Amino acid sequence: MAVLYNLGNSFYLMDQFDSAKESYLTAIELDPSSAECHFNLGTIYNILKETSQCISHYEKSIELDPNNQDAYLCLKKIFEQE
């Protein structure tokens, strides 16, 4: 799972968001309890303007890690835009 997470991060840094999304999705299949993967996937969906998926993964990240302040802030920004 860590390899896929890191691969997703690398794709993100290269602005290859569709490839990053696929890496994070596969990582989540292997470890659905990864708050970090859900958060990063939420960020990818936000970039891709897939808002409902974005919100879903930010919320899942918070469910798995209630101390994830970044996820709360990202959700706040999304809801302020709507």
N, C-alpha and C positions, 0 to 999 in steps of 0.2 A: 504494500500500500504506500509506503514512504517513497518508493521510486516513482510511482504514478503521481503522487502529490508534488514531488519535486519537478517532475516533467511538466505538470500543469503550470507550476510557477515559472518554469523556463519559457514555455509557450506564451504565458501572459507577458513576460518581460520583452518578448519579441513581437508583441501585438498580434499574435496568432491565436485569437480568442476562441475560434471554433475548435482548434486542436486542444487548447487548454480546457475547454468545456468537456470534451471527450475524455481527457485524462482524469479530471476530477470526478466525472460520472462513474468511470470504471473504478476509481479509488473508493468511491462511496459504496459501490456494489460489494467490494471486498471488506469494507469496514464502515457500515452505516452510522457508527457512533462517533465519527470524526467531525467534531465541531469545526475544525479548521478547514476541512474540505468543503463542508456546507457553506461556510462563510465565503471562501474563495469562489465557489461556484455561484453563489449569490451575486458576488461582484461581477463575475463574467456575464451573468444574465442581465445585470444592470447596464453594463456596457453595450450589450446586444439589444437593449430596449425591450427585453422580455420580462416585464415588470411583475407579472403574477408569479413566475418561476423565481425571480429574484427575491421577492418577499417570502415565498415559501422556504427558500434555503436560508435566508437570514433568520427567520423564525425558528427553523430547526436547529441552527447553530446556537441560538439563545437557549432553546430547550435543553440542548446537550451541555452547554456551558453558560449558565445564567450570569456569569461575570464578564461575558464578552461585550465590553463597552463599545467596541467598534461596530458590532452588529446592531446594537441599539441606535447608535448615531446614524448609521446608514439607513435604517428603517425610518428614522425621524426625517431625514432629508427626502426620502421617497414620498412619505405622506405629506410633507410640506409642499411638494411639487404638484400634487394631485388637486 
